[in-house]
């Protein structure tokens, strides 16, 4: 393999560079605050290349939200909660332990799904995608509630999800202890549904 081929293979393809760049920018800032030209410049691609992979900014935002679900909802929240708890009830409470660590990080950026939903509104395609991704999080909670044999797992999941979203908003307001407060309430909610 030549040196040029090795460099080409080690460098992510244009679509991945665009998506990685958008992920970093959209996670840290509002969608409307990030312009396509900034994404193009930071990803090191031509405008035509970006639009070949993502015909509109909305499609790029939706791809970002899908990546966020892969990395945040599935690979972090669900996987870590399951790893940390030995029972489904412990796993439900472990979500707030994860959040507590997240809220204390210097790079805490709140929830992209909530941020995009509030910024773009529920009628916008990105807002609709956010609603779907939030429902996916609630589904993870509902599955854990079923595994824990809690009464009315759907209602439980909606209530716990309110605690999750509320703690994220409180942390964004500056309450770094919000997850621990929510964890205490989650314990009471589990008792109610046992």
C-alpha positions as CSV (number, residue, x, y, z in Angstrom):
1,X,0.0,0.0,0.0
2,X,1.4,3.4,-0.9
3,X,1.6,6.3,1.5
4,X,-1.2,8.1,-0.3
5,X,-3.5,5.1,-0.1
6,X,-2.7,4.7,3.7
7,X,-3.6,8.4,4.3
8,X,-6.8,8.1,2.3
9,X,-7.8,5.0,4.3
10,X,-7.0,6.6,7.7
11,X,-8.9,9.8,6.9
12,X,-12.7,9.5,7.4
13,X,-14.8,9.9,4.3
14,X,-16.4,13.2,3.5
15,X,-19.8,12.3,4.8
16,X,-18.3,11.2,8.2
17,X,-16.2,14.3,8.4
18,X,-19.2,16.5,7.8
19,X,-21.3,14.5,10.3
20,X,-18.6,14.5,12.9
21,X,-18.1,18.3,12.5
22,X,-21.9,18.9,12.6
23,X,-22.1,16.7,15.7
24,X,-19.5,18.7,17.6
25,X,-21.0,22.1,16.5
26,X,-24.7,21.3,17.0
27,X,-24.0,19.6,20.4
28,X,-22.3,22.7,21.7
29,X,-24.4,25.5,20.1
30,X,-27.9,26.1,18.8
31,X,-28.8,24.8,15.3
32,X,-29.5,28.3,14.0
33,X,-26.2,29.5,15.4
34,X,-24.2,27.1,13.2
35,X,-24.0,28.0,9.5
36,X,-23.5,25.6,6.7
37,X,-20.3,27.5,5.7
38,X,-18.8,26.9,9.1
39,X,-19.5,23.1,8.8
40,X,-18.0,23.1,5.3
41,X,-14.9,25.0,6.5
42,X,-14.3,22.9,9.6
43,X,-15.0,19.6,7.8
44,X,-12.6,20.6,4.9
45,X,-15.1,19.8,2.2
46,X,-16.6,21.7,-0.7
47,X,-20.1,23.0,-0.6
48,X,-21.2,20.6,-3.4
49,X,-19.8,17.7,-1.3
50,X,-21.9,18.7,1.7
51,X,-25.0,19.0,-0.4
52,X,-24.4,15.7,-2.2
53,X,-24.5,14.0,1.2
54,X,-27.0,16.2,2.9
55,X,-29.3,18.1,0.4
56,X,-30.4,20.6,3.1
57,X,-29.3,21.8,6.5
58,X,-32.5,20.1,7.9
59,X,-31.3,16.7,6.7
60,X,-27.9,17.4,8.3
61,X,-29.6,18.2,11.6
62,X,-31.7,15.0,11.4
63,X,-28.6,13.0,10.7
64,X,-26.9,14.6,13.7
65,X,-29.9,13.7,15.9
66,X,-29.7,10.1,14.6
67,X,-26.0,10.0,15.5
68,X,-26.8,11.5,18.9
69,X,-29.3,8.7,19.6
70,X,-26.7,6.1,18.7
71,X,-24.0,7.7,20.9
72,X,-26.0,9.2,23.7
73,X,-29.2,7.1,24.1
74,X,-28.1,3.7,23.1
75,X,-24.3,3.6,23.6
76,X,-24.2,5.7,26.8
77,X,-27.5,5.9,28.7
78,X,-28.9,2.5,28.0
79,X,-25.6,0.6,27.9
80,X,-24.1,2.2,31.0
81,X,-27.3,1.9,33.0
82,X,-27.5,-1.8,32.2
83,X,-23.8,-2.2,33.1
84,X,-24.0,-0.4,36.4
85,X,-27.2,-2.0,37.8
86,X,-27.6,-5.6,38.6
87,X,-31.4,-5.4,38.6
88,X,-33.8,-3.4,36.3
89,X,-34.7,-1.2,39.2
90,X,-31.0,-0.4,39.9
91,X,-30.6,0.2,36.2
92,X,-33.4,2.7,36.2
93,X,-31.8,4.6,39.1
94,X,-28.3,4.3,37.5
95,X,-29.6,6.6,34.7
96,X,-29.5,9.4,37.3
97,X,-26.0,8.4,38.5
98,X,-24.9,8.8,34.8
99,X,-26.6,12.2,34.6
100,X,-24.9,13.3,37.8
101,X,-21.5,12.6,36.3
102,X,-22.6,14.3,33.1
103,X,-23.9,17.4,34.9
104,X,-20.6,17.8,36.6
105,X,-18.5,17.7,33.4
106,X,-17.1,21.0,32.1
107,X,-18.5,20.1,28.6
108,X,-22.1,19.5,29.8
109,X,-24.2,20.6,26.8
110,X,-27.7,19.5,27.9
111,X,-29.9,17.3,25.8
112,X,-29.7,17.9,22.0
113,X,-33.2,16.5,21.5
114,X,-34.7,19.0,24.0
115,X,-32.6,21.8,22.6
116,X,-33.5,21.2,19.0
117,X,-37.2,20.6,19.9
118,X,-37.4,23.9,21.8
119,X,-35.3,25.8,19.2
120,X,-37.1,24.5,16.0
121,X,-40.5,23.7,17.4
122,X,-42.5,20.4,17.1
123,X,-43.8,21.2,13.6
124,X,-40.3,21.5,12.0
125,X,-38.8,18.3,10.6
126,X,-35.9,18.5,13.1
127,X,-38.4,19.1,15.9
128,X,-40.4,16.1,14.8
129,X,-37.2,14.0,14.7
130,X,-36.4,15.2,18.3
131,X,-39.8,14.1,19.4
132,X,-39.2,10.7,18.0
133,X,-35.8,10.4,19.6
134,X,-37.2,11.5,23.0
135,X,-39.8,8.8,22.5
136,X,-37.0,6.3,22.0
137,X,-35.4,7.3,25.3
138,X,-38.8,6.8,26.9
139,X,-39.0,3.4,25.3
140,X,-35.7,2.4,26.8
141,X,-37.1,3.4,30.2
142,X,-40.4,1.5,29.5
143,X,-38.4,-1.7,28.6
144,X,-36.5,-1.5,31.9
145,X,-39.8,-0.9,33.8
146,X,-41.3,-4.0,32.1
147,X,-38.2,-6.0,33.0
148,X,-38.6,-4.8,36.6
149,X,-42.2,-6.0,36.5
150,X,-43.4,-2.5,37.5
151,X,-47.1,-1.8,37.3
152,X,-48.2,0.2,34.2
153,X,-44.7,0.5,32.6
154,X,-45.9,3.0,30.0
155,X,-47.1,5.5,32.6
156,X,-44.0,4.9,34.7
157,X,-41.8,5.6,31.7
158,X,-43.6,8.9,31.0
159,X,-43.2,10.0,34.6
160,X,-39.5,9.0,34.9
161,X,-38.9,10.7,31.6
162,X,-40.3,13.9,33.0
163,X,-37.8,13.5,35.9
164,X,-35.0,12.9,33.4
165,X,-35.8,15.9,31.2
166,X,-36.5,18.1,34.2
167,X,-33.1,17.3,35.7
168,X,-31.4,18.1,32.5
169,X,-33.1,21.5,32.3
170,X,-32.3,22.2,35.9
171,X,-28.6,21.3,35.3
172,X,-28.6,23.7,32.3
173,X,-29.9,26.3,34.7
174,X,-26.9,25.7,36.9
175,X,-28.2,23.0,39.4
176,X,-25.4,20.5,39.2
177,X,-27.1,18.4,41.9
178,X,-30.3,18.0,39.9
179,X,-29.7,14.4,39.0
180,X,-29.4,13.3,42.7
181,X,-32.6,15.1,43.5
182,X,-34.4,13.4,40.6
183,X,-32.9,10.1,41.6
184,X,-34.6,10.4,45.0
185,X,-37.9,11.1,43.3
186,X,-37.3,8.2,40.9
187,X,-37.0,5.9,43.9
188,X,-40.4,7.0,45.1
189,X,-41.9,6.5,41.6
190,X,-40.5,3.0,41.5
191,X,-42.2,2.3,44.9
192,X,-45.5,3.6,43.6
193,X,-45.4,1.3,40.5
194,X,-44.1,-1.8,42.2
